[in-house]
Amino acid sequence: MESTPNDENAAWCTLLRAPGVGCQTINPLFRDGRSATEVVRNPPSGTPTELRDYLRDPDQAGVDADMQWLAQDACFMVRITDPDYPKRLRELPNPPSVLFLRGDPDLLDLPQIAIVGSRDPTAGGRRTAMDFAAHLAAAGLVIGSGLATGIDAAAHEGALRVDGLTLAVTGTGLDTVYPARNRALAHRIGETGLLVSEFPTGTRPLPGNFPRRNRILAGLALGTLVVEAAPKSGSLITARLAAESGREVFAIPGSIHNPLARGCHALIRQGAKLVETGDDVLEELGPLLAGRLTLPASPDRTGNAGEPDDVLDEAHKTIIDAMGYDPVTTDDLVSRTGFPAAEVSSILLLLELEGHVSSGSGGQFTRLGKCRE
């Protein structure tokens, strides 16, 4: 009996729900051109005993939940046996067997850049991620990230800010948003971009899921840009996976006093390309894109926001200049400028309200935006 598309989807979902079985076990089962329905009904030789036992009594409730999710509008499944499975993912040594999608599946094959970094970045790092994402999205790149708090969310927001395209790869089933605070962001991405996961419905955010998420993020992209990252972080895993897959790796340097710059500095020492502007990224990726980019018409194509010097009075400019680009305290600025502490505190408050500085832990303040030339 010939299988229907729904039969095939259900068979794939059945395989995905086998405990302890991943793509390295599932993918070889299809090398002889079998359908998933045939594999489930009559497992080929070489199928592990554990999988054979499971297929005799599969997780039907879970499969039913997957099929109900797929019946919704703008919800799709792409299997590794499909001709429209992303070419870049096929190049991975362990490509996901299935991708669950919500949104516009055409984004999978558009040129994209992954932007990743700390979940608890500095205000400057968050702003840098948003500005780079906006600049690169305006140039025509899809902005990929992992929907986490911090740099990931800022990258998605930056793309959306300029009506660009953004893609989020998650470490849960797409019936769940993690972290929950990004629910509204995920909804916006699903409306105009794409949500991607290899995990079936009901999958919770287990620690082991996120390295798997990262390999998809790195595999789909032409390159990965790390904005801020501690020396041991998931962002560096994504960068390593990108390098191992022959993709470009970019890193934004930071202050030697910022612990979140150390991961980026380590990447640069290992051969990642140091970038200071969005155009640095575009220049490196240009040969891979064959004229598919459109540079923004903005006169400032740095990927960083400028400082409106003309609206700052002299006292404010003095404080900005005295801050430099490392975090400083009020006492530091009193010492550097000679201004009374009360005046420094008042100016810092106004500068923060105007978006020129940000306050952080330990009473420290950080300058935002680019230096004046």
C-alpha positions as CSV (number, residue, x, y, z in Angstrom):
1,M,0.0,0.0,0.0
2,E,1.4,3.4,-1.0
3,S,2.0,5.8,1.9
4,T,0.4,9.2,2.0
5,P,2.3,12.4,3.1
6,N,0.7,12.2,6.5
7,D,1.8,8.6,6.8
8,E,5.3,9.6,6.0
9,N,5.3,12.5,8.5
10,A,3.9,10.2,11.2
11,A,6.5,7.6,10.4
12,W,9.3,10.2,10.7
13,C,7.9,11.4,14.0
14,T,7.7,7.8,15.2
15,L,11.5,7.4,14.5
16,L,12.4,10.7,16.2
17,R,10.7,9.7,19.4
18,A,12.7,6.5,19.8
19,P,14.6,6.8,23.1
20,G,18.3,7.1,22.8
21,V,18.2,7.3,19.0
22,G,19.5,10.2,17.1
23,C,20.3,11.3,13.5
24,Q,23.5,9.1,13.4
25,T,21.3,6.0,13.8
26,I,18.3,7.2,11.7
27,N,19.9,8.7,8.7
28,P,21.7,5.5,7.5
29,L,18.4,3.7,7.4
30,F,17.5,5.7,4.3
31,R,20.5,5.2,2.2
32,D,18.8,2.6,0.0
33,G,15.9,5.0,-0.8
34,R,13.3,3.5,1.5
35,S,10.4,5.6,2.8
36,A,10.0,6.2,6.5
37,T,6.8,4.3,6.4
38,E,8.7,1.2,5.1
39,V,11.4,1.7,7.7
40,V,8.9,1.7,10.5
41,R,6.9,-1.2,9.2
42,N,9.9,-3.4,8.2
43,P,13.1,-2.1,9.8
44,P,16.1,-2.8,7.4
45,S,19.0,-5.0,8.4
46,G,21.4,-3.2,10.6
47,T,18.6,-1.5,12.6
48,P,19.7,-1.5,16.3
49,T,17.8,-3.9,18.5
50,E,16.7,-1.0,20.8
51,L,15.0,0.7,17.9
52,R,13.4,-2.5,16.6
53,D,11.9,-3.1,20.1
54,Y,10.6,0.5,20.3
55,L,9.0,0.3,16.9
56,R,6.9,-2.6,18.1
57,D,5.3,-0.3,20.7
58,P,6.0,3.4,19.7
59,D,5.1,6.6,21.5
60,Q,1.8,7.0,19.7
61,A,0.5,9.8,21.9
62,G,3.7,11.8,21.2
63,V,3.3,11.2,17.4
64,D,-0.3,12.3,17.6
65,A,0.8,15.6,19.3
66,D,3.4,16.1,16.5
67,M,0.8,15.6,13.8
68,Q,-1.7,18.0,15.5
69,W,1.1,20.6,15.6
70,L,1.9,20.0,11.9
71,A,-1.8,20.5,11.0
72,Q,-1.6,24.2,12.0
73,D,-1.0,27.0,9.6
74,A,2.6,27.8,8.6
75,C,3.9,24.6,10.4
76,F,6.1,22.3,8.3
77,M,8.4,19.4,8.4
78,V,11.5,19.0,6.1
79,R,13.1,15.5,6.0
80,I,16.7,14.7,5.1
81,T,15.3,12.7,2.2
82,D,13.5,15.7,0.7
83,P,15.0,17.5,-2.2
84,D,14.4,20.9,-0.5
85,Y,16.4,19.9,2.6
86,P,18.9,22.7,3.1
87,K,22.1,22.0,1.1
88,R,24.4,23.6,3.7
89,L,23.0,21.3,6.4
90,R,23.6,18.2,4.3
91,E,27.4,19.0,4.4
92,L,27.5,18.4,8.2
93,P,28.8,15.1,9.4
94,N,25.7,14.6,11.5
95,P,22.8,16.5,9.8
96,P,19.5,16.5,11.6
97,S,17.1,13.9,10.2
98,V,14.1,16.3,10.4
99,L,13.6,20.0,10.7
100,F,10.3,21.3,12.2
101,L,9.5,24.8,10.9
102,R,7.1,27.6,11.8
103,G,7.0,30.5,9.4
104,D,8.6,30.9,5.9
105,P,10.6,27.8,4.9
106,D,12.2,29.7,2.0
107,L,14.6,31.4,4.5
108,L,16.5,28.1,4.9
109,D,18.2,28.5,1.6
110,L,18.8,32.3,1.7
111,P,22.3,33.6,2.6
112,Q,22.5,34.0,6.4
113,I,24.9,35.0,9.2
114,A,24.6,33.6,12.7
115,I,25.1,36.2,15.5
116,V,25.7,34.7,18.9
117,G,27.0,35.8,22.3
118,S,26.5,36.0,26.0
119,R,23.1,35.6,27.6
120,D,24.0,38.4,30.1
121,P,25.9,40.9,27.9
122,T,26.9,44.4,28.7
123,A,24.6,47.1,27.5
124,G,27.2,48.0,24.9
125,G,27.4,44.4,23.7
126,R,23.6,44.2,23.4
127,R,23.6,47.4,21.4
128,T,26.4,46.3,19.2
129,A,24.6,43.0,18.4
130,M,21.5,44.9,17.5
131,D,23.3,47.4,15.3
132,F,25.3,44.8,13.4
133,A,22.2,42.7,12.9
134,A,20.3,45.7,11.5
135,H,23.1,46.6,9.2
136,L,23.6,43.1,7.9
137,A,19.9,42.4,7.6
138,A,19.4,45.6,5.6
139,A,22.2,44.4,3.3
140,G,20.1,41.3,2.5
141,L,21.5,38.6,4.9
142,V,19.1,36.5,7.1
143,I,20.1,36.9,10.7
144,G,20.3,33.6,12.5
145,S,20.4,33.1,16.2
146,G,19.2,30.9,19.1
147,L,16.4,32.9,20.7
148,A,18.2,33.1,24.0
149,T,18.3,36.1,26.2
150,G,21.0,38.7,25.7
151,I,22.9,38.8,22.4
152,D,20.6,36.3,20.6
153,A,17.5,38.4,21.3
154,A,19.3,41.6,20.4
155,A,20.3,40.1,17.1
156,H,16.7,39.1,16.3
157,E,15.5,42.5,17.4
158,G,18.0,44.3,15.2
159,A,16.9,42.4,12.1
160,L,13.2,43.1,12.9
161,R,13.9,46.7,13.5
162,V,14.8,47.2,9.8
163,D,12.1,44.8,8.5
164,G,14.8,42.3,7.7
165,L,14.6,38.5,7.9
166,T,15.6,36.6,10.9
167,L,15.7,32.8,11.7
168,A,15.7,31.3,15.2
169,V,17.0,27.8,15.9
170,T,15.6,26.5,19.2
171,G,16.6,23.8,21.7
172,T,13.0,22.8,22.4
173,G,10.0,21.6,20.4
174,L,8.4,24.5,18.6
175,D,5.3,24.2,20.7
176,T,7.4,25.6,23.5
177,V,9.2,29.0,23.8
178,Y,12.4,29.0,25.9
179,P,13.0,31.3,27.6
180,A,9.4,32.2,28.2
181,R,10.3,35.9,28.3
182,N,11.0,35.7,24.6
183,R,7.5,34.5,23.7
184,A,6.5,37.7,22.0
185,L,9.8,37.8,20.1
186,A,9.3,34.2,18.9
187,H,5.8,35.1,17.8
188,R,7.1,38.0,15.7
189,I,9.8,35.8,14.2
190,G,7.3,33.2,13.3
191,E,5.1,35.8,11.5
192,T,7.8,37.3,9.3
193,G,10.8,34.9,9.6
194,L,11.3,31.3,10.6
195,L,11.5,29.2,13.7
196,V,13.5,26.0,13.3
197,S,14.0,22.9,15.6
198,E,15.0,19.3,15.1
199,F,13.1,18.4,18.3
200,P,9.5,17.0,18.3
201,T,6.7,18.7,20.3
202,G,7.0,18.5,24.1
203,T,10.8,18.5,24.1
204,R,11.9,20.5,27.1
205,P,15.1,22.7,27.3
206,L,17.5,20.1,28.4
207,P,21.2,21.1,28.6
208,G,22.2,18.5,25.9
209,N,19.8,20.0,23.4
210,F,21.7,23.3,23.0
211,P,24.9,22.0,21.4
212,R,22.7,20.2,18.9
213,R,20.9,23.5,18.3
214,N,24.2,25.3,17.8
215,R,25.4,22.9,15.1
216,I,22.2,23.7,13.1
217,L,22.7,27.4,13.6
218,A,26.3,27.2,12.5
219,G,25.6,24.8,9.6
220,L,22.9,26.9,8.0
221,A,25.0,30.1,8.0
222,L,27.8,31.3,5.8
223,G,29.5,32.6,8.9
224,T,29.2,33.1,12.6
225,L,29.7,36.4,14.4
226,V,30.5,36.4,18.1
227,V,29.8,39.7,19.9
228,E,30.5,39.0,23.6
229,A,31.4,35.6,25.1
230,A,33.0,34.3,28.2
231,P,36.0,31.9,27.7
232,K,33.7,28.9,28.3
233,S,30.3,29.4,26.6
234,G,27.9,28.0,24.2
235,S,28.8,30.8,21.8
236,L,32.3,29.4,21.4
237,I,30.8,26.0,20.7
238,T,28.9,27.5,17.9
239,A,32.0,29.2,16.6
240,R,34.0,26.0,16.8
241,L,31.3,24.1,14.9
242,A,31.2,26.8,12.3
243,A,35.0,26.6,11.8
244,E,34.9,22.8,11.6
245,S,32.2,23.0,8.9
246,G,34.4,25.3,6.8
247,R,32.3,28.4,7.6
248,E,33.7,31.9,8.4
249,V,34.1,32.9,12.0
250,F,34.1,36.6,13.0
251,A,34.7,38.1,16.5
252,I,34.2,41.6,17.8
253,P,37.1,42.7,20.1
254,G,36.4,44.5,23.4
255,S,38.1,45.9,26.4
256,I,40.8,43.8,28.1
257,H,38.9,44.6,31.3
258,N,35.7,43.1,30.1
259,P,35.4,39.4,31.0
260,L,32.9,38.9,28.2
261,A,35.5,40.0,25.6
262,R,37.9,37.2,26.5
263,G,36.1,34.6,24.5
264,C,36.2,36.8,21.4
265,H,39.9,37.6,21.9
266,A,40.5,33.8,22.2
267,L,38.7,33.3,18.9
268,I,40.8,36.0,17.2
269,R,44.0,34.4,18.5
270,Q,42.8,31.1,17.0
271,G,42.2,32.7,13.6
272,A,38.8,34.2,13.7
273,K,38.5,37.4,11.7
274,L,38.5,40.6,13.8
275,V,35.6,42.9,12.7
276,E,34.9,46.4,13.8
277,T,32.1,47.2,11.4
278,G,29.2,45.5,9.6
279,D,31.0,46.2,6.3
280,D,34.0,44.1,7.5
281,V,31.6,41.1,7.5
282,L,30.1,41.9,4.2
283,E,33.5,42.3,2.6
284,E,34.6,38.8,3.8
285,L,31.4,37.2,2.7
286,G,31.2,39.0,-0.6
287,P,32.9,36.3,-2.7
288,L,30.4,33.7,-1.4
289,L,27.3,35.8,-2.3
290,A,27.8,36.5,-6.0
291,G,26.2,39.9,-5.9
292,R,23.2,38.9,-3.8
293,L,23.8,41.7,-1.3
294,T,22.5,45.3,-1.3
295,L,24.5,47.7,0.8
296,P,22.4,50.1,2.9
297,A,22.2,53.6,1.7
298,S,23.0,55.0,5.1
299,P,26.1,57.2,5.2
300,D,27.2,55.4,8.4
301,R,27.6,51.8,7.5
302,T,29.6,50.9,10.6
303,G,27.1,48.7,12.3
304,N,27.3,51.0,15.3
305,A,25.2,53.8,16.4
306,G,26.7,57.3,16.3
307,E,26.7,59.9,19.1
308,P,24.7,63.1,18.3
309,D,27.5,65.4,19.6
310,D,25.7,68.5,18.5
311,V,23.0,68.0,21.2
312,L,25.6,67.6,24.0
313,D,26.8,70.5,26.0
314,E,30.5,70.9,27.0
315,A,30.1,69.3,30.4
316,H,28.4,66.3,28.9
317,K,31.1,65.9,26.3
318,T,33.8,66.2,29.0
319,I,32.2,63.3,30.9
320,I,31.9,61.2,27.7
321,D,35.5,61.8,26.8
322,A,36.7,61.0,30.3
323,M,34.8,57.7,30.3
324,G,36.9,56.1,27.6
325,Y,35.6,52.7,26.6
326,D,36.0,50.7,29.8
327,P,33.5,50.7,32.7
328,V,34.1,53.5,35.1
329,T,32.7,54.6,38.5
330,T,31.5,58.0,39.5
331,D,34.7,58.4,41.6
332,D,36.8,57.7,38.5
333,L,35.1,60.5,36.7
334,V,35.4,62.9,39.6
335,S,39.1,62.2,39.6
336,R,39.5,62.6,35.8
337,T,37.4,65.7,35.3
338,G,37.6,67.6,38.6
339,F,33.8,68.0,38.6
340,P,31.9,67.7,41.9
341,A,30.4,64.2,42.6
342,A,26.9,65.6,42.5
343,E,27.4,67.1,39.1
344,V,28.9,63.9,37.7
345,S,26.0,61.9,39.0
346,S,23.5,64.3,37.5
347,I,25.2,64.3,34.1
348,L,25.5,60.5,34.1
349,L,21.8,60.2,34.8
350,L,21.0,62.5,31.9
351,L,23.4,60.7,29.6
352,E,21.8,57.3,30.5
353,L,18.3,58.6,29.8
354,E,19.5,59.9,26.4
355,G,21.1,56.5,25.6
356,H,24.7,57.6,25.6
357,V,25.8,55.5,28.6
358,S,24.5,52.5,30.5
359,S,24.8,51.6,34.1
360,G,25.9,48.2,35.3
361,S,26.7,46.3,38.4
362,G,29.0,47.7,41.1
363,G,28.0,51.3,40.3
364,Q,29.9,51.3,37.0
365,F,29.0,53.1,33.8
366,T,29.8,52.3,30.2
367,R,29.9,54.5,27.2
368,L,27.7,53.5,24.3
369,G,28.1,54.3,20.6
370,K,31.2,54.9,18.5
371,C,34.0,57.3,19.1
372,R,33.9,60.7,17.5
373,E,36.5,61.4,14.9
